[in-house]
Amino acid sequence: MAHIAFIGLGNMGGGMAANLVKAGHAVRAFDLSEAALAKAEANGCSRAGSAAEAIGGAEAVITMLPAGKHVRDVYESSVIGQAPTSAILIDCSTIDVATAREEIGKAESAGYQMVDAPVSGGIAAAEGGTLTFMVGGEAAAFERARPLLEQMGKAVIHAGGAGAGQAAKICNNMLLGASMIATCETFAMAQKLGLDLQTFYDISSKASGQCWSMTTYCPVPGVGPTTPADRDYEGGFASALMLKDLRLAMEAAQSVDAYTPMGAHAEELYTRFADHLGGGGKDFSAIIRMIDDSWSRP
């Protein structure tokens, strides 16, 4: 059993912390939301009054925060220099590569081992302990973090040095965002061409057009396995979060002079859907509503 500080108990962090409790760890949790703290307590975590209080005496510090500025603030004001240097620091937030590298560098300079470990899998995977972790950091730090990550996920992959986890996450989600748009366009066109959509799914899911956005996360209600499309696009991975990841990807692409026209167009379309058409709270597959009014607008 380890004493773990967990900071950030939102849709993803709350389920992750609960799984660590199920694995037998003592988890002291903190979030700015009273509702999130109450849920964490109900799941077996102990409540901390602040990030600094959560971190005291911890053997591991795990964070799941909204953006790079929050990660920087928590680590520089409450973790580095406050947590025992023997603690392994694990940031599971999805943030920009530069901030991840900067904070790991500062932690290492202060005598800590730290990894960036963003996740793939969504809320259901966070609650079910089936996340995929993409981990950046030194090999020794990865080996220390891996046992804890394995208790929250189905796959834990060392992507490389500091920031590599973030790089892998944003590249993966740029591909996911673009492929979902293409999948939505394809079903909309198939319908207008008079194809039965289940029949088209049965064909394309076994042909060269097969992709995860179709066979695992179909954006059409009643076609394929159950997805957020069958729940009026509620739950899953919010369009606002997909837009966040696409913006991070475009920032990274610009920083290394990478040509990403499909990624840029995906960002433009999700900006229109999430920011201008009010679809930010719907699952990212709901962008089919913007592509074709047959599925109605949010």
Secondary structure, DSSP 8 states (H G I E B T S, - for coil): --EEEEE--STTHHHHHHHHHHTT-EEEEE-S-HHHHHHHHHTT-EE-SSHHHHHTT-SEEEE--SSHHHHHHHIIIIITTTS-TTSEEEE-----HHHHHHHHHHHHHTT-EEEE--EESHHHHHHHT-EEEEEES-HHHHHHHHHHHHTTEEEEEEEESTTHHHHHHHHHHHHHHHHHHHHHHHHHHHHHTT--HHHHHHHHTTSTT--HHHHTT-SSTTSSS--GGGGTT-SSSBHHHHHHHHHHHHHHHHHTT---HHHHHHHHHHHIIIIISS-TTSBGGGGHHHH-GGG---
